[in-house]
Amino acid sequence: MSNSRCELEIRVRQGYDHSHYFIASFIEDHLRYHYKKLVS
């Protein structure tokens, strides 16, 4: 096992659970992140 570092962004929003509304609040950013990784 190596000691590598990775970037991590944690989004915590008061009153949100792991429901559709929480996911919908950042899905566009999430998809853009993966798109950039796929086309690079």
Residue pairs with C-beta under 8 A, 6 or more apart in sequence:
11 26
13 22
13 25
16 22
16 25
